Amino acid sequence: MTRRGDLPPAGPRRSRDSAGVVLRAVLDHGPIARSTVARATQLSAASVSGVVTSLLDRGLVREVPEAAGPPGIGRPHVPLDLEPDRVAVIGAHIAVPHTTVALLDLRGQILAQHRDPHGARDPDAVLAALTARIAALRRKRRRILGLGVATGGWVDTANGTVVDHPLLGWRDVPVGAALAESTGLPTRVDSNSRALLRAEQLFGAAAGRARESAVHLFVGNVVDVAFAAGGEIHHGPRSAAGAVAHLPVEGHCEACACGRTGCLQAAVSERTLVRRALAAGLIDRPELGALIEAAQNGNAGASALFTERARLVGRAAALLLDLFDPEVLVVSEAGANRLPGCLATLRAEAAEWSSGSADVPATVRASSFGADVLGVAGGAVALDRVFAAPLGRT
């Protein structure tokens, strides 16, 4: 159980929602006594007691007397922890070739997950298939607190709209409204990087640092960036912050959908890697998983493709380090996340190309979520809202 002496010095409370502040303290420190929650949150004992009663009633926290330790003098302190069994969120990720739908608990752990290739890429077909998969997950006998959706391209979070996803061919698709209507669940939509930055801030390996200032670089078929300062993720007035797909890459001549050559996304996207691997005879099916598997099995050509991509991503990371000077820069990229050596290559390239002010090995990290990164992305969009205002969302 977390005790008062174990807590870091209290900082200013950023959330205006007392229930959210308390639930976040239980997430960070549970099992934790109410008195220690009060110290961690700078709320009065009476306020904490009232909030905890409501959280218990909603099934978001539970008492864990077995974690109290040996009895002491005075009234016993029964610790609190997040409820592991009664509630969950559903996260959906819409990628170019497939969708991923996952059931997650309050700590962001994936309880069930399914990935399905698109039968067709038009929005109606994709969203109908998502609705059916979500319905199947809802039969897991947990109360579902909300649905989160993450995808690439330009996402207007406030309106739940995919404004532009060139690789899917989507424009002005009201994903949030459509899924809220078809599922009956409160639904939030966000971009890949913003979703995964929220996940890092909630329960990532460097969550404390990510809440101070952070950059997240997502590299898949789509490449995008999110950044945060003081715990707040920047969206921009049109929710378009983080568009780095068309940053120029020196020495590369891959044709981009924008009509130019040498754009970052065209040079490092999964589609480019898979196309090059097929042309070289390194894989026999057009899937990134096949290329990862080949590299893991010692295929030198497959490893070389990931190493080259790590160098290019490292140069982009160097630019972001110099631009934002973050506490932590997280990279979600298959090589850095899953292949030994790629993260070291990426860090070395970032150190060479940056101004030298950042401690690259300490600052640049792989995603905390490994192969589960897509399932966690959508789930984090929903969980962020649960922890921001739990009594208003359940």
C-alpha positions in Angstrom: 0.0 0.0 0.0 1.2 3.5 -0.8 1.8 5.6 2.4 2.1 9.3 2.8 5.8 9.2 3.1 6.1 7.4 -0.3 4.5 10.3 -2.2 6.5 12.8 -4.2 6.2 16.5 -3.2 2.7 17.7 -4.1 2.4 19.9 -7.1 -0.4 22.1 -8.3 -3.6 20.4 -9.2 -4.3 20.8 -12.9 -7.8 19.2 -13.1 -10.8 21.1 -11.9 -12.8 17.9 -11.3 -12.3 16.6 -7.8 -13.4 13.1 -8.6 -11.0 13.0 -11.5 -8.2 14.1 -9.2 -9.0 11.4 -6.7 -9.3 8.6 -9.3 -6.0 9.7 -10.9 -4.4 9.4 -7.5 -5.7 5.9 -7.0 -4.4 5.0 -10.5 -1.0 6.4 -9.7 -0.6 5.1 -6.1 -3.1 2.4 -5.4 -3.6 0.6 -3.1 -3.8 3.9 -1.2 -5.6 5.1 2.0 -8.1 7.9 1.9 -5.8 10.0 4.1 -2.9 9.6 1.7 -5.2 10.4 -1.2 -6.0 13.7 0.5 -2.3 14.5 0.8 -1.6 13.5 -2.8 -4.4 15.6 -4.2 -4.4 18.6 -1.7 -8.1 18.0 -1.1 -9.7 18.0 2.3 -10.3 14.7 4.0 -14.1 15.4 3.9 -13.9 16.1 0.1 -12.0 12.9 -0.5 -14.4 10.9 1.6 -17.4 12.2 -0.3 -15.8 11.6 -3.7 -14.7 8.1 -2.7 -18.2 7.2 -1.7 -19.4 8.2 -5.2 -16.6 6.3 -6.9 -17.4 3.2 -4.9 -21.0 3.5 -5.8 -20.1 3.7 -9.5 -17.9 0.7 -9.3 -14.7 2.6 -10.3 -12.8 1.8 -7.1 -12.9 -0.8 -4.4 -11.7 -1.3 -0.9 -8.8 -3.7 -0.5 -8.4 -4.4 3.3 -5.9 -7.2 2.5 -3.4 -4.5 1.4 -3.6 -2.5 4.7 -0.6 -4.2 6.3 -0.2 -4.8 10.0 -2.7 -3.0 12.3 -1.6 0.2 14.1 -3.0 2.6 16.6 -6.3 4.3 16.0 -8.9 3.8 13.3 -7.7 1.4 10.6 -7.1 2.8 7.1 -8.7 0.6 4.4 -6.8 1.1 1.2 -8.5 1.9 -2.1 -7.6 0.6 -5.6 -9.1 0.7 -9.0 -11.9 -1.8 -9.6 -10.4 -4.6 -11.8 -13.5 -6.6 -12.8 -16.7 -4.6 -13.0 -16.1 -1.9 -15.6 -14.1 -1.4 -18.8 -13.8 0.8 -21.9 -13.7 -0.2 -25.6 -11.0 1.2 -27.8 -11.0 1.1 -31.6 -8.2 1.9 -34.0 -8.9 2.5 -37.7 -5.7 1.8 -39.7 -5.3 1.8 -43.5 -5.5 -2.1 -43.9 -7.5 -3.1 -40.8 -9.4 -2.1 -37.7 -8.4 -3.1 -34.1 -11.0 -3.3 -31.4 -10.0 -3.9 -27.7 -11.6 -4.2 -24.3 -9.5 -2.4 -21.6 -9.7 -2.2 -17.8 -9.1 1.1 -15.9 -5.3 0.5 -15.9 -5.2 0.3 -19.7 -4.6 -3.5 -19.7 -6.1 -5.2 -22.7 -8.6 -7.9 -21.7 -9.7 -8.9 -25.2 -8.6 -7.8 -28.7 -9.5 -8.4 -32.3 -8.0 -7.2 -35.6 -10.0 -7.5 -38.8 -9.0 -6.5 -42.3 -11.3 -4.0 -44.1 -13.8 -5.7 -46.3 -14.2 -2.3 -48.0 -12.6 1.1 -47.0 -15.7 3.3 -47.4 -16.8 4.8 -44.1 -20.2 3.1 -44.0 -18.7 -0.3 -44.4 -15.8 0.2 -41.9 -18.1 1.7 -39.2 -20.7 -1.0 -39.7 -18.0 -3.7 -39.2 -16.7 -1.8 -36.1 -20.2 -1.6 -34.6 -20.6 -5.4 -35.0 -17.3 -6.1 -33.3 -18.0 -3.7 -30.5 -21.3 -5.4 -29.9 -19.5 -8.7 -29.5 -17.1 -7.2 -26.9 -20.0 -5.8 -24.9 -21.0 -9.4 -24.1 -18.0 -9.7 -21.7 -20.2 -8.9 -18.7 -18.6 -5.6 -17.8 -20.2 -2.2 -17.7 -18.8 -0.2 -20.6 -17.9 3.3 -19.6 -17.2 4.6 -23.1 -15.8 4.1 -26.6 -12.6 5.7 -27.8 -11.5 5.8 -31.5 -8.0 6.6 -32.8 -7.0 7.0 -36.4 -4.6 8.8 -38.7 -4.9 11.9 -40.7 -6.6 15.2 -39.6 -9.0 14.5 -36.7 -11.3 17.2 -35.2 -11.5 15.9 -31.7 -14.1 18.4 -30.5 -16.6 17.2 -33.2 -15.5 13.6 -33.5 -14.9 14.0 -37.2 -12.2 12.6 -39.4 -11.6 15.8 -41.5 -9.1 14.2 -43.9 -7.5 10.8 -44.1 -6.0 10.7 -47.6 -4.8 7.1 -47.4 -8.3 5.9 -46.6 -9.9 8.4 -48.9 -12.1 9.8 -46.0 -13.2 13.5 -45.8 -15.4 15.0 -43.2 -16.6 11.6 -41.8 -18.6 12.0 -38.5 -17.1 8.9 -36.9 -18.0 9.9 -33.3 -21.6 10.7 -34.0 -22.1 7.6 -36.2 -20.6 5.2 -33.6 -22.4 6.9 -30.7 -25.7 6.4 -32.5 -25.0 2.8 -33.5 -23.5 1.6 -30.2 -25.3 3.9 -27.7 -21.9 4.5 -26.0 -20.4 7.9 -25.3 -17.8 8.1 -28.0 -14.6 10.2 -28.4 -12.3 10.3 -31.5 -8.7 11.5 -31.7 -5.5 11.1 -33.8 -3.0 8.3 -33.4 -0.3 10.4 -31.7 -2.6 12.4 -29.4 -4.3 9.1 -28.3 -1.0 7.4 -27.6 0.4 10.5 -25.8 -2.7 10.3 -23.5 -1.9 6.7 -22.9 1.7 7.5 -21.9 0.5 10.2 -19.6 -2.0 7.9 -17.9 -0.1 4.7 -17.4 3.1 4.7 -19.5 6.5 3.7 -18.3 7.5 7.4 -17.9 4.1 8.8 -17.1 5.4 11.4 -14.6 7.7 12.9 -17.1 5.2 12.7 -19.9 2.8 14.8 -17.8 5.4 17.6 -17.6 6.2 17.9 -21.3 6.2 15.3 -24.0 6.3 14.6 -27.7 4.8 11.5 -29.3 5.9 10.4 -32.8 3.7 7.8 -34.5 5.1 5.9 -37.5 2.8 3.5 -39.3 1.2 3.9 -42.7 0.4 7.4 -41.4 3.1 9.5 -39.6 2.0 12.2 -37.1 3.1 13.9 -34.0 1.5 15.1 -30.7 3.0 17.4 -28.1 2.1 18.4 -24.6 3.2 20.9 -22.0 2.1 21.2 -18.4 0.0 18.0 -18.9 -2.1 19.6 -21.7 -2.0 18.2 -25.2 -2.0 20.9 -27.9 -4.6 20.5 -30.6 -4.5 23.9 -32.4 -7.5 26.0 -33.4 -8.5 23.6 -36.2 -7.4 20.4 -34.3 -4.6 20.1 -36.9 -1.5 20.2 -34.8 1.1 17.5 -35.4 1.0 17.2 -39.2 4.5 16.2 -40.1 3.8 13.7 -43.0 5.3 16.0 -45.6 8.5 17.0 -43.8 11.2 16.7 -46.5 13.7 13.8 -46.2 17.1 14.4 -47.7 18.2 11.9 -50.3 14.9 10.0 -50.7 12.7 10.1 -53.8 9.6 8.1 -52.8 6.6 9.6 -54.5 4.1 11.0 -52.0 0.3 11.3 -52.4 0.7 15.0 -52.3 2.5 15.0 -55.6 6.0 15.7 -54.3 8.8 13.3 -53.6 10.9 12.8 -50.5 8.2 13.4 -47.9 8.7 11.8 -44.5 5.5 9.7 -44.6 6.2 8.4 -48.1 9.8 7.5 -47.1 9.0 5.6 -43.9 5.4 4.4 -44.1 4.6 0.7 -43.6 3.3 0.6 -47.2 6.7 1.7 -48.5 8.5 -0.9 -46.4 6.2 -3.7 -47.4 6.4 -2.7 -51.1 10.2 -2.7 -51.0 10.3 -6.0 -49.2 8.0 -7.7 -51.7 10.1 -6.4 -54.6 13.2 -7.8 -53.0 11.6 -11.2 -52.3 12.0 -10.8 -48.5 8.3 -11.7 -47.7 5.6 -13.6 -49.5 2.5 -11.6 -48.4 1.9 -7.8 -48.2 1.9 -7.4 -44.5 4.2 -5.6 -42.1 3.8 -8.5 -39.7 5.5 -10.7 -42.2 8.4 -8.3 -42.5 8.8 -8.1 -38.7 8.7 -11.8 -38.5 11.4 -12.1 -41.1 13.7 -9.6 -39.3 13.1 -11.4 -36.0 14.1 -14.7 -37.7 17.5 -13.2 -38.8 16.7 -12.1 -42.4 19.4 -9.5 -43.0 17.5 -7.8 -45.8 14.4 -7.3 -43.6 16.6 -6.0 -40.7 18.3 -3.6 -43.1 14.9 -2.1 -44.1 14.0 -1.5 -40.5 17.5 -0.1 -39.7 17.2 2.4 -42.6 13.8 3.5 -41.3 15.1 3.9 -37.8 17.7 6.3 -39.1 15.1 8.4 -41.0 12.8 8.4 -37.9 15.8 9.4 -35.8 16.4 12.5 -37.9 12.8 13.5 -37.5 13.1 12.9 -33.8 16.1 15.2 -33.7 14.1 18.0 -35.2 11.3 17.4 -32.6 13.9 17.4 -29.8 15.3 20.7 -30.9 11.9 22.2 -31.5 10.2 21.2 -28.2 13.0 20.3 -25.8 10.6 17.8 -24.1 11.1 15.8 -20.9 10.4 12.7 -22.9 9.9 11.9 -26.6 8.1 8.6 -27.3 8.3 6.8 -30.6 5.7 4.3 -31.7 7.3 2.5 -34.6 7.4 -1.2 -35.2 11.2 -1.5 -35.4 12.0 0.5 -32.3 9.2 -1.3 -30.4 9.9 -4.8 -31.4 13.3 -5.4 -32.9 16.6 -5.3 -30.8 18.9 -2.6 -32.1 16.5 -0.4 -33.9 15.9 1.9 -30.9 19.6 2.3 -30.4 20.0 3.2 -34.1 17.2 5.7 -33.8 18.7 7.3 -30.7 22.2 7.4 -32.3 20.8 9.2 -35.4 18.8 11.6 -33.2 21.9 12.5 -31.2 23.9 13.1 -34.4 21.3 15.3 -36.0 20.1 17.3 -33.0 21.7 20.4 -31.6 23.1 18.3 -28.7 21.2 19.9 -25.9 19.0 16.8 -25.2 20.1 13.7 -23.3 18.9 11.5 -26.1 19.2 8.1 -24.4 17.2 9.3 -21.4 14.7 11.4 -23.4 13.9 9.2 -26.5 11.9 6.1 -25.6 10.0 3.4 -27.4 6.3 3.1 -26.8 5.3 1.6 -23.5 2.7 -0.6 -25.2 4.7 -2.7 -27.7 2.6 -4.9 -30.0 -0.6 -3.7 -28.3 -0.1 -0.1 -29.3 -3.1 0.1 -31.7 -5.6 -1.4 -29.2 -4.3 0.9 -26.4 -4.6 4.0 -28.6 -8.4 3.9 -28.9 -8.8 2.8 -25.3 -6.7 5.7 -24.1 -9.1 8.2 -25.7 -12.0 6.8 -23.7 -9.9 6.3 -20.5 -8.7 9.9 -20.6 -12.3 11.1 -20.3 -13.1 8.6 -17.5 -10.2 9.9 -15.5 -10.9 13.6 -16.3 -14.6 13.5 -15.1 -15.5 10.0 -13.8 -18.8 10.9 -12.2 -20.0 12.6 -15.3 -19.1 9.7 -17.6 -20.4 6.6 -15.8 
